[in-house]
Amino acid sequence: MTETIEIAAESRTKIGKSAKALAREGKLPAVLYGAGVGSKPIQLDRHEFEQIAAREGVTAMLFKVSVDGHKPVNAMIKELAHDRVRGTLVHVDFWAIKMNQPVTTVVPLNYLGPSAGEKAGGVLLHEMREVHIEALPSDLPEHVDVDTSALQVGDSLHVRDITPPQGVTILDDPDTIVCSVTPPQKGIEAEAAAAEEGAEPEVIGKQTAEE
């Protein structure tokens, strides 16, 4: 099960193009919305939250968000917005949830190996790095394991071959290839091509200058 992180927030009065002003104060603009809370502008400690946001699987983590010292609200990250040029975090959307209702999110895949094909000289190509899942908040995993140990050179593993944790449903197309083991030279060429395509940094969520 994913961990729950307690986070203190404050009501935000600076609305609109306030990222620079809040940055000077060491704050990060955010919004909390959803079940029972409507839509509430808030602000977070920037340094503290940047450390949390850098962790793998942060979009599947559970948060208890306490605004102005009030009773914590169960929430998840709905979206992280980054500056288009610098890539810095500029805004966070928190989605208030009910613990007895399923939620959908994205979690990373954790590859277990090495595969038999790799031991024979093949190259394991990762076609997917994460999966979309549905589960009760209390059942959300930090990651989903993918056992590649039985794959030989030329074999592929599909979404349908993944065994998710109890209470978790994988929403991706069952026929989608998750990974495959290729002959050495072909694998090296494919990895090089993938590296070129992924040269630009990946951004989670929308890219905006500010809310």
CYANA upper distance limits for C-alpha pairs under 8 A (distance plus 0.5 A):
  1 MET  CA    138 SER  CA      7.22
  1 MET  CA    139 ASP  CA      6.02
  1 MET  CA    140 LEU  CA      5.84
  1 MET  CA    141 PRO  CA      4.89
  1 MET  CA    142 GLU  CA      6.82
  2 THR  CA     60 ALA  CA      7.61
  2 THR  CA     61 MET  CA      6.24
  2 THR  CA     62 LEU  CA      7.60
  2 THR  CA    138 SER  CA      8.24
  2 THR  CA    139 ASP  CA      8.07
  2 THR  CA    140 LEU  CA      6.09
  2 THR  CA    141 PRO  CA      5.33
  2 THR  CA    142 GLU  CA      5.18
  3 GLU  CA     61 MET  CA      6.61
  3 GLU  CA     62 LEU  CA      6.93
  3 GLU  CA    142 GLU  CA      8.18
  4 THR  CA     61 MET  CA      6.85
  4 THR  CA     62 LEU  CA      5.13
  4 THR  CA     63 PHE  CA      5.88
  4 THR  CA     64 LYS  CA      7.56
  5 ILE  CA     61 MET  CA      8.02
  5 ILE  CA     62 LEU  CA      6.76
  5 ILE  CA     63 PHE  CA      5.25
  5 ILE  CA     64 LYS  CA      6.67
  6 GLU  CA     63 PHE  CA      6.22
  6 GLU  CA     64 LYS  CA      5.22
  6 GLU  CA     65 VAL  CA      6.69
  6 GLU  CA     66 SER  CA      8.22
  7 ILE  CA     63 PHE  CA      7.40
  7 ILE  CA     64 LYS  CA      6.64
  7 ILE  CA     65 VAL  CA      5.60
  7 ILE  CA     66 SER  CA      6.88
  8 ALA  CA     44 LEU  CA      7.57
  8 ALA  CA     65 VAL  CA      6.50
  8 ALA  CA     66 SER  CA      5.53
  8 ALA  CA     67 VAL  CA      6.73
  8 ALA  CA     68 ASP  CA      8.02
  8 ALA  CA     69 GLY  CA      7.81
  9 ALA  CA     42 ILE  CA      6.81
  9 ALA  CA     43 GLN  CA      6.20
  9 ALA  CA     44 LEU  CA      5.58
  9 ALA  CA     45 ASP  CA      8.13
  9 ALA  CA     65 VAL  CA      7.24
  9 ALA  CA     66 SER  CA      6.38
  9 ALA  CA     67 VAL  CA      5.18
  9 ALA  CA     68 ASP  CA      6.76
  9 ALA  CA     69 GLY  CA      8.45
 10 GLU  CA     42 ILE  CA      5.94
 10 GLU  CA     43 GLN  CA      5.84
 10 GLU  CA     44 LEU  CA      7.22
 10 GLU  CA     67 VAL  CA      5.69
 10 GLU  CA     68 ASP  CA      5.47
 11 SER  CA     40 LYS  CA      8.09
 11 SER  CA     41 PRO  CA      6.73
 11 SER  CA     42 ILE  CA      4.97
 11 SER  CA     43 GLN  CA      6.85
 11 SER  CA     67 VAL  CA      7.00
 11 SER  CA     68 ASP  CA      7.03
 12 ARG  CA     29 PRO  CA      8.00
 12 ARG  CA     41 PRO  CA      5.79
 12 ARG  CA     42 ILE  CA      4.95
 12 ARG  CA     43 GLN  CA      6.05
 13 THR  CA     41 PRO  CA      8.10
 14 LYS  CA     18 SER  CA      6.51
 15 ILE  CA     41 PRO  CA      8.36
 15 ILE  CA    211 GLU  CA      8.45
 16 GLY  CA    210 GLU  CA      7.76
 16 GLY  CA    211 GLU  CA      6.34
 17 LYS  CA    210 GLU  CA      6.49
 17 LYS  CA    211 GLU  CA      7.29
 18 SER  CA     22 LEU  CA      6.58
 18 SER  CA     29 PRO  CA      8.39
 18 SER  CA    210 GLU  CA      7.89
 19 ALA  CA     23 ALA  CA      6.41
 19 ALA  CA     28 LEU  CA      7.68
 19 ALA  CA     29 PRO  CA      7.28
 19 ALA  CA     90 VAL  CA      7.08
 19 ALA  CA    210 GLU  CA      6.69
 20 LYS  CA     24 ARG  CA      6.84
 21 ALA  CA     25 GLU  CA      7.32
 22 LEU  CA     26 GLY  CA      6.79
 22 LEU  CA     27 LYS  CA      5.43
 22 LEU  CA     28 LEU  CA      6.80
 22 LEU  CA     29 PRO  CA      7.71
 23 ALA  CA     27 LYS  CA      5.82
 23 ALA  CA     28 LEU  CA      7.05
 23 ALA  CA     46 ARG  CA      8.10
 26 GLY  CA     45 ASP  CA      6.71
 26 GLY  CA     46 ARG  CA      5.98
 26 GLY  CA     47 HIS  CA      7.65
 27 LYS  CA     43 GLN  CA      6.62
 27 LYS  CA     44 LEU  CA      5.94
 27 LYS  CA     45 ASP  CA      5.36
 27 LYS  CA     46 ARG  CA      5.27
 28 LEU  CA     43 GLN  CA      5.87
 28 LEU  CA     44 LEU  CA      5.56
 28 LEU  CA     45 ASP  CA      6.69
 28 LEU  CA     46 ARG  CA      5.39
 28 LEU  CA     90 VAL  CA      7.21
 28 LEU  CA     91 HIS  CA      7.06
 28 LEU  CA     92 VAL  CA      8.48
 29 PRO  CA     41 PRO  CA      8.08
 29 PRO  CA     42 ILE  CA      6.71
 29 PRO  CA     43 GLN  CA      5.05
 29 PRO  CA     44 LEU  CA      7.07
 29 PRO  CA     90 VAL  CA      7.47
 29 PRO  CA     91 HIS  CA      5.80
 29 PRO  CA     92 VAL  CA      7.30
 30 ALA  CA     41 PRO  CA      6.57
 30 ALA  CA     42 ILE  CA      5.64
 30 ALA  CA     43 GLN  CA      5.92
 30 ALA  CA     44 LEU  CA      7.64
 30 ALA  CA     91 HIS  CA      5.78
 30 ALA  CA     92 VAL  CA      5.03
 30 ALA  CA     93 ASP  CA      6.25
 30 ALA  CA     94 PHE  CA      7.90
 31 VAL  CA     39 SER  CA      7.34
 31 VAL  CA     40 LYS  CA      6.07
 31 VAL  CA     41 PRO  CA      4.92
 31 VAL  CA     42 ILE  CA      5.84
 31 VAL  CA     43 GLN  CA      8.24
 31 VAL  CA     92 VAL  CA      7.00
 31 VAL  CA     93 ASP  CA      5.63
 31 VAL  CA     94 PHE  CA      6.51
 32 LEU  CA     37 VAL  CA      7.96
 32 LEU  CA     38 GLY  CA      8.42
 32 LEU  CA     39 SER  CA      6.28
 32 LEU  CA     40 LYS  CA      5.67
 32 LEU  CA     41 PRO  CA      6.95
 32 LEU  CA     42 ILE  CA      7.42
 32 LEU  CA     93 ASP  CA      6.77
 32 LEU  CA     94 PHE  CA      5.20
 32 LEU  CA     95 TRP  CA      6.50
 32 LEU  CA     96 ALA  CA      7.25
 33 TYR  CA     37 VAL  CA      6.25
 33 TYR  CA     38 GLY  CA      5.71
 33 TYR  CA     39 SER  CA      4.71
 33 TYR  CA     40 LYS  CA      6.66
 33 TYR  CA     93 ASP  CA      8.33
 33 TYR  CA     94 PHE  CA      6.90
 33 TYR  CA     95 TRP  CA      5.82
 33 TYR  CA     96 ALA  CA      6.24
 34 GLY  CA     38 GLY  CA      6.20
 34 GLY  CA     39 SER  CA      7.42
 34 GLY  CA     95 TRP  CA      5.97
 34 GLY  CA     96 ALA  CA      5.11
 34 GLY  CA     97 ILE  CA      7.19
 35 ALA  CA     96 ALA  CA      6.02
 35 ALA  CA     97 ILE  CA      6.38
 35 ALA  CA     98 LYS  CA      7.50
 36 GLY  CA     96 ALA  CA      8.25
 37 VAL  CA     96 ALA  CA      7.81
 42 ILE  CA     67 VAL  CA      8.05
 44 LEU  CA     49 PHE  CA      7.51
 45 ASP  CA     49 PHE  CA      6.73
 46 ARG  CA     50 GLU  CA      6.51
 47 HIS  CA     51 GLN  CA      7.01
 48 GLU  CA     52 ILE  CA      7.26
 49 PHE  CA     53 ALA  CA      6.56
 50 GLU  CA     54 ALA  CA      6.69
 50 GLU  CA     89 LEU  CA      8.05
 51 GLN  CA     55 ARG  CA      7.64
 52 ILE  CA     58 VAL  CA      7.75
 53 ALA  CA     58 VAL  CA      6.54
 54 ALA  CA     58 VAL  CA      8.12
 56 GLU  CA    108 PRO  CA      7.89
 57 GLY  CA     61 MET  CA      7.39
 57 GLY  CA    106 VAL  CA      8.18
 57 GLY  CA    107 VAL  CA      5.96
 57 GLY  CA    108 PRO  CA      6.48
 57 GLY  CA    142 GLU  CA      6.59
 57 GLY  CA    143 HIS  CA      7.52
 58 VAL  CA     77 ILE  CA      8.12
 59 THR  CA     76 MET  CA      7.31
 59 THR  CA     77 ILE  CA      5.82
 59 THR  CA     78 LYS  CA      7.60
 59 THR  CA     79 GLU  CA      8.48
 59 THR  CA    105 THR  CA      7.39
 59 THR  CA    106 VAL  CA      7.17
 59 THR  CA    107 VAL  CA      7.81
 60 ALA  CA     76 MET  CA      7.47
 60 ALA  CA     77 ILE  CA      8.02
 60 ALA  CA    105 THR  CA      6.58
 60 ALA  CA    106 VAL  CA      6.92
 60 ALA  CA    107 VAL  CA      6.62
 60 ALA  CA    140 LEU  CA      7.29
 60 ALA  CA    141 PRO  CA      8.01
 60 ALA  CA    142 GLU  CA      7.28
 61 MET  CA     76 MET  CA      6.88
 61 MET  CA     77 ILE  CA      8.13
 61 MET  CA    140 LEU  CA      8.35
 61 MET  CA    142 GLU  CA      7.85
 62 LEU  CA     74 ASN  CA      7.51
 62 LEU  CA     75 ALA  CA      6.53
 62 LEU  CA     76 MET  CA      5.79
 62 LEU  CA    137 PRO  CA      7.81
 63 PHE  CA     73 VAL  CA      8.29
 63 PHE  CA     74 ASN  CA      6.27
 63 PHE  CA     75 ALA  CA      5.58
 63 PHE  CA     76 MET  CA      6.36
 64 LYS  CA     72 PRO  CA      5.68
 64 LYS  CA     73 VAL  CA      5.73
 64 LYS  CA     74 ASN  CA      5.27
 64 LYS  CA     75 ALA  CA      6.70
 65 VAL  CA     72 PRO  CA      5.47
 65 VAL  CA     73 VAL  CA      5.58
 65 VAL  CA     74 ASN  CA      7.05
 65 VAL  CA     75 ALA  CA      7.34
 66 SER  CA     70 HIS  CA      6.07
 66 SER  CA     71 LYS  CA      6.41
 66 SER  CA     72 PRO  CA      4.65
 66 SER  CA     73 VAL  CA      6.82
 67 VAL  CA     71 LYS  CA      8.17
 67 VAL  CA     72 PRO  CA      7.72
 73 VAL  CA     96 ALA  CA      7.11
 74 ASN  CA     96 ALA  CA      6.25
 74 ASN  CA     97 ILE  CA      6.29
 74 ASN  CA     98 LYS  CA      7.60
 74 ASN  CA     99 MET  CA      8.12
 75 ALA  CA     94 PHE  CA      6.57
 75 ALA  CA     95 TRP  CA      5.72
 75 ALA  CA     96 ALA  CA      4.66
 75 ALA  CA     97 ILE  CA      5.81
 76 MET  CA     94 PHE  CA      6.11
 76 MET  CA     95 TRP  CA      5.78
 76 MET  CA     96 ALA  CA      7.10
 76 MET  CA     97 ILE  CA      7.73
 77 ILE  CA     92 VAL  CA      7.75
 77 ILE  CA     93 ASP  CA      6.45
 77 ILE  CA     94 PHE  CA      5.18
 77 ILE  CA     95 TRP  CA      6.54
 78 LYS  CA     92 VAL  CA      8.33
 78 LYS  CA     93 ASP  CA      5.86
 78 LYS  CA     94 PHE  CA      6.06
 78 LYS  CA     95 TRP  CA      6.14
 79 GLU  CA     92 VAL  CA      6.49
 79 GLU  CA     93 ASP  CA      5.55
 79 GLU  CA     94 PHE  CA      7.83
 79 GLU  CA    204 ILE  CA      7.68
 79 GLU  CA    205 GLY  CA      5.64
 79 GLU  CA    206 LYS  CA      7.72
 80 LEU  CA     89 LEU  CA      7.63
 80 LEU  CA     90 VAL  CA      8.39
 80 LEU  CA     91 HIS  CA      6.62
 80 LEU  CA     92 VAL  CA      5.37
 80 LEU  CA     93 ASP  CA      7.01
 80 LEU  CA    204 ILE  CA      6.28
 80 LEU  CA    205 GLY  CA      5.67
 80 LEU  CA    206 LYS  CA      7.40
 81 ALA  CA     89 LEU  CA      6.51
 81 ALA  CA     90 VAL  CA      6.22
 81 ALA  CA     91 HIS  CA      5.61
 81 ALA  CA     92 VAL  CA      6.83
 81 ALA  CA    203 VAL  CA      8.41
 81 ALA  CA    204 ILE  CA      7.36
 81 ALA  CA    205 GLY  CA      6.14
 81 ALA  CA    206 LYS  CA      5.58
 81 ALA  CA    207 GLN  CA      5.69
 81 ALA  CA    208 THR  CA      6.65
 82 HIS  CA     87 GLY  CA      5.84
 82 HIS  CA     88 THR  CA      5.78
 82 HIS  CA     89 LEU  CA      4.91
 82 HIS  CA     90 VAL  CA      5.75
 82 HIS  CA     91 HIS  CA      7.55
 82 HIS  CA    203 VAL  CA      7.38
 82 HIS  CA    204 ILE  CA      8.16
 82 HIS  CA    205 GLY  CA      8.39
 82 HIS  CA    206 LYS  CA      7.59
 82 HIS  CA    207 GLN  CA      5.56
 82 HIS  CA    208 THR  CA      6.69
 82 HIS  CA    209 ALA  CA      7.93
 83 ASP  CA     87 GLY  CA      5.30
 83 ASP  CA     88 THR  CA      5.80
 83 ASP  CA     89 LEU  CA      6.87
 83 ASP  CA     90 VAL  CA      6.69
 83 ASP  CA    207 GLN  CA      6.51
 83 ASP  CA    208 THR  CA      6.28
 83 ASP  CA    209 ALA  CA      5.91
 83 ASP  CA    210 GLU  CA      8.34
 84 ARG  CA    207 GLN  CA      6.21
 84 ARG  CA    208 THR  CA      6.97
 84 ARG  CA    209 ALA  CA      7.45
 87 GLY  CA    203 VAL  CA      8.11
 90 VAL  CA    208 THR  CA      8.17
 90 VAL  CA    209 ALA  CA      7.57
 90 VAL  CA    210 GLU  CA      6.53
 91 HIS  CA    210 GLU  CA      7.15
 91 HIS  CA    211 GLU  CA      7.33
 97 ILE  CA    101 GLN  CA      8.23
 99 MET  CA    136 LEU  CA      7.17
 99 MET  CA    137 PRO  CA      6.12
 99 MET  CA    138 SER  CA      7.40
100 ASN  CA    136 LEU  CA      7.02
100 ASN  CA    137 PRO  CA      8.12
101 GLN  CA    136 LEU  CA      6.41
101 GLN  CA    137 PRO  CA      8.05
102 PRO  CA    134 GLU  CA      6.87
102 PRO  CA    135 ALA  CA      5.46
102 PRO  CA    136 LEU  CA      4.66
102 PRO  CA    137 PRO  CA      7.05
103 VAL  CA    134 GLU  CA      6.03
103 VAL  CA    135 ALA  CA      6.18
103 VAL  CA    136 LEU  CA      6.54
103 VAL  CA    137 PRO  CA      7.03
104 THR  CA    132 HIS  CA      7.56
104 THR  CA    133 ILE  CA      6.06
104 THR  CA    134 GLU  CA      4.86
104 THR  CA    135 ALA  CA      7.20
105 THR  CA    132 HIS  CA      6.22
105 THR  CA    133 ILE  CA      6.13
105 THR  CA    134 GLU  CA      7.12
106 VAL  CA    130 GLU  CA      7.03
106 VAL  CA    131 VAL  CA      6.06
106 VAL  CA    132 HIS  CA      4.97
106 VAL  CA    133 ILE  CA      6.59
107 VAL  CA    130 GLU  CA      5.93
107 VAL  CA    131 VAL  CA      6.18
107 VAL  CA    132 HIS  CA      7.12
107 VAL  CA    133 ILE  CA      7.84
107 VAL  CA    141 PRO  CA      8.08
107 VAL  CA    142 GLU  CA      7.13
107 VAL  CA    143 HIS  CA      5.88
107 VAL  CA    144 VAL  CA      7.54
108 PRO  CA    129 ARG  CA      6.37
108 PRO  CA    130 GLU  CA      4.52
108 PRO  CA    131 VAL  CA      6.92
108 PRO  CA    142 GLU  CA      8.05
108 PRO  CA    143 HIS  CA      5.55
108 PRO  CA    144 VAL  CA      7.04
109 LEU  CA    128 MET  CA      8.19
109 LEU  CA    129 ARG  CA      5.99
109 LEU  CA    130 GLU  CA      5.46
109 LEU  CA    131 VAL  CA      7.36
109 LEU  CA    143 HIS  CA      6.12
109 LEU  CA    144 VAL  CA      5.48
109 LEU  CA    145 ASP  CA      6.40
109 LEU  CA    146 VAL  CA      7.14
110 ASN  CA    143 HIS  CA      6.69
110 ASN  CA    144 VAL  CA      6.31
110 ASN  CA    145 ASP  CA      5.13
110 ASN  CA    146 VAL  CA      6.37
111 TYR  CA    145 ASP  CA      6.46
111 TYR  CA    146 VAL  CA      5.29
111 TYR  CA    147 ASP  CA      6.74
111 TYR  CA    148 THR  CA      7.35
112 LEU  CA    145 ASP  CA      7.31
112 LEU  CA    146 VAL  CA      6.30
112 LEU  CA    147 ASP  CA      5.32
112 LEU  CA    148 THR  CA      6.34
112 LEU  CA    149 SER  CA      7.47
113 GLY  CA    147 ASP  CA      7.00
113 GLY  CA    148 THR  CA      5.88
113 GLY  CA    149 SER  CA      5.47
114 PRO  CA    118 GLU  CA      6.78
114 PRO  CA    119 LYS  CA      7.52
114 PRO  CA    148 THR  CA      7.28
114 PRO  CA    149 SER  CA      6.19
115 SER  CA    119 LYS  CA      7.00
115 SER  CA    124 LEU  CA      8.32
115 SER  CA    148 THR  CA      5.65
115 SER  CA    149 SER  CA      4.35
115 SER  CA    150 ALA  CA      6.34
115 SER  CA    151 LEU  CA      5.94
115 SER  CA    152 GLN  CA      7.49
116 ALA  CA    120 ALA  CA      6.91
116 ALA  CA    149 SER  CA      6.28
116 ALA  CA    150 ALA  CA      6.26
116 ALA  CA    151 LEU  CA      6.18
116 ALA  CA    152 GLN  CA      5.89
116 ALA  CA    153 VAL  CA      8.32
117 GLY  CA    121 GLY  CA      6.98
117 GLY  CA    122 GLY  CA      5.66
117 GLY  CA    123 VAL  CA      7.90
117 GLY  CA    124 LEU  CA      8.41
117 GLY  CA    151 LEU  CA      6.34
117 GLY  CA    152 GLN  CA      4.51
117 GLY  CA    153 VAL  CA      5.03
117 GLY  CA    181 VAL  CA      6.72
118 GLU  CA    122 GLY  CA      4.90
118 GLU  CA    123 VAL  CA      6.11
118 GLU  CA    124 LEU  CA      7.10
118 GLU  CA    152 GLN  CA      8.19
118 GLU  CA    153 VAL  CA      7.97
118 GLU  CA    181 VAL  CA      7.72
120 ALA  CA    153 VAL  CA      8.25
121 GLY  CA    183 PRO  CA      7.81
121 GLY  CA    184 PRO  CA      6.70
122 GLY  CA    153 VAL  CA      6.31
122 GLY  CA    181 VAL  CA      6.52
122 GLY  CA    182 THR  CA      5.99
122 GLY  CA    183 PRO  CA      5.28
122 GLY  CA    184 PRO  CA      5.33
122 GLY  CA    187 GLY  CA      7.80
123 VAL  CA    181 VAL  CA      5.88
123 VAL  CA    182 THR  CA      5.83
123 VAL  CA    183 PRO  CA      6.85
123 VAL  CA    184 PRO  CA      6.09
123 VAL  CA    187 GLY  CA      5.67
123 VAL  CA    188 ILE  CA      7.77
124 LEU  CA    179 CYS  CA      7.40
124 LEU  CA    180 SER  CA      6.23
124 LEU  CA    181 VAL  CA      4.97
124 LEU  CA    182 THR  CA      7.07
124 LEU  CA    187 GLY  CA      7.81
125 LEU  CA    179 CYS  CA      5.97
125 LEU  CA    180 SER  CA      5.85
125 LEU  CA    181 VAL  CA      6.66
125 LEU  CA    182 THR  CA      7.90
125 LEU  CA    187 GLY  CA      7.48
125 LEU  CA    190 ALA  CA      8.39
125 LEU  CA    191 GLU  CA      7.70
126 HIS  CA    178 VAL  CA      6.97
126 HIS  CA    179 CYS  CA      5.11
126 HIS  CA    180 SER  CA      7.45
127 GLU  CA    177 ILE  CA      7.01
127 GLU  CA    178 VAL  CA      5.60
127 GLU  CA    179 CYS  CA      5.56
127 GLU  CA    180 SER  CA      8.16
128 MET  CA    177 ILE  CA      8.11
128 MET  CA    178 VAL  CA      5.58
128 MET  CA    179 CYS  CA      7.32
131 VAL  CA    170 ILE  CA      7.44
131 VAL  CA    171 LEU  CA      8.08
131 VAL  CA    172 ASP  CA      7.11
132 HIS  CA    170 ILE  CA      6.49
132 HIS  CA    171 LEU  CA      5.91
132 HIS  CA    172 ASP  CA      6.50
133 ILE  CA    168 VAL  CA      7.12
133 ILE  CA    169 THR  CA      5.99
133 ILE  CA    170 ILE  CA      4.98
133 ILE  CA    171 LEU  CA      5.86
133 ILE  CA    172 ASP  CA      8.31
134 GLU  CA    168 VAL  CA      6.39
134 GLU  CA    169 THR  CA      5.68
134 GLU  CA    170 ILE  CA      7.06
134 GLU  CA    171 LEU  CA      7.52
135 ALA  CA    139 ASP  CA      6.44
135 ALA  CA    140 LEU  CA      6.46
135 ALA  CA    167 GLY  CA      6.54
135 ALA  CA    168 VAL  CA      5.42
135 ALA  CA    169 THR  CA      7.00
136 LEU  CA    140 LEU  CA      7.07
136 LEU  CA    167 GLY  CA      7.93
136 LEU  CA    168 VAL  CA      8.45
139 ASP  CA    166 GLN  CA      8.25
139 ASP  CA    167 GLY  CA      6.68
139 ASP  CA    168 VAL  CA      7.46
140 LEU  CA    168 VAL  CA      7.66
141 PRO  CA    165 PRO  CA      7.91
144 VAL  CA    164 PRO  CA      6.78
144 VAL  CA    165 PRO  CA      7.76
145 ASP  CA    162 ILE  CA      8.20
145 ASP  CA    163 THR  CA      8.34
145 ASP  CA    164 PRO  CA      7.99
146 VAL  CA    162 ILE  CA      6.66
146 VAL  CA    163 THR  CA      8.33
147 ASP  CA    162 ILE  CA      8.40
148 THR  CA    157 LEU  CA      8.32
151 LEU  CA    155 ASP  CA      6.13
151 LEU  CA    156 SER  CA      7.65
151 LEU  CA    157 LEU  CA      8.29
151 LEU  CA    180 SER  CA      8.29
151 LEU  CA    181 VAL  CA      7.42
152 GLN  CA    181 VAL  CA      7.06
153 VAL  CA    181 VAL  CA      5.45
153 VAL  CA    182 THR  CA      5.94
153 VAL  CA    183 PRO  CA      6.73
154 GLY  CA    180 SER  CA      7.50
154 GLY  CA    181 VAL  CA      5.98
154 GLY  CA    182 THR  CA      5.91
154 GLY  CA    183 PRO  CA      7.76
155 ASP  CA    180 SER  CA      6.21
155 ASP  CA    181 VAL  CA      6.21
155 ASP  CA    182 THR  CA      8.23
156 SER  CA    177 ILE  CA      7.18
156 SER  CA    178 VAL  CA      7.97
156 SER  CA    179 CYS  CA      6.29
156 SER  CA    180 SER  CA      4.58
156 SER  CA    181 VAL  CA      7.02
157 LEU  CA    161 ASP  CA      6.82
157 LEU  CA    177 ILE  CA      6.37
157 LEU  CA    178 VAL  CA      6.06
157 LEU  CA    179 CYS  CA      5.94
157 LEU  CA    180 SER  CA      6.66
158 HIS  CA    162 ILE  CA      7.73
158 HIS  CA    174 PRO  CA      7.08
158 HIS  CA    175 ASP  CA      6.32
158 HIS  CA    176 THR  CA      5.99
158 HIS  CA    177 ILE  CA      4.82
158 HIS  CA    178 VAL  CA      5.57
158 HIS  CA    179 CYS  CA      7.71
159 VAL  CA    172 ASP  CA      7.57
159 VAL  CA    173 ASP  CA      7.34
159 VAL  CA    174 PRO  CA      5.18
159 VAL  CA    175 ASP  CA      6.68
159 VAL  CA    176 THR  CA      6.19
159 VAL  CA    177 ILE  CA      6.90
159 VAL  CA    178 VAL  CA      6.50
160 ARG  CA    174 PRO  CA      4.98
160 ARG  CA    175 ASP  CA      7.05
164 PRO  CA    168 VAL  CA      6.46
164 PRO  CA    169 THR  CA      7.36
164 PRO  CA    170 ILE  CA      7.58
172 ASP  CA    176 THR  CA      8.01
181 VAL  CA    187 GLY  CA      8.24
182 THR  CA    186 LYS  CA      6.83
182 THR  CA    187 GLY  CA      5.79
183 PRO  CA    187 GLY  CA      6.44
184 PRO  CA    188 ILE  CA      6.73
185 GLN  CA    189 GLU  CA      6.86
186 LYS  CA    190 ALA  CA      6.66
187 GLY  CA    191 GLU  CA      6.58
188 ILE  CA    192 ALA  CA      6.71
189 GLU  CA    193 ALA  CA      6.78
190 ALA  CA    194 ALA  CA      6.64
191 GLU  CA    195 ALA  CA      6.61
192 ALA  CA    196 GLU  CA      6.88
193 ALA  CA    197 GLU  CA      6.86
194 ALA  CA    198 GLY  CA      6.68
195 ALA  CA    199 ALA  CA      6.64
198 GLY  CA    202 GLU  CA      8.39
203 VAL  CA    207 GLN  CA      7.94
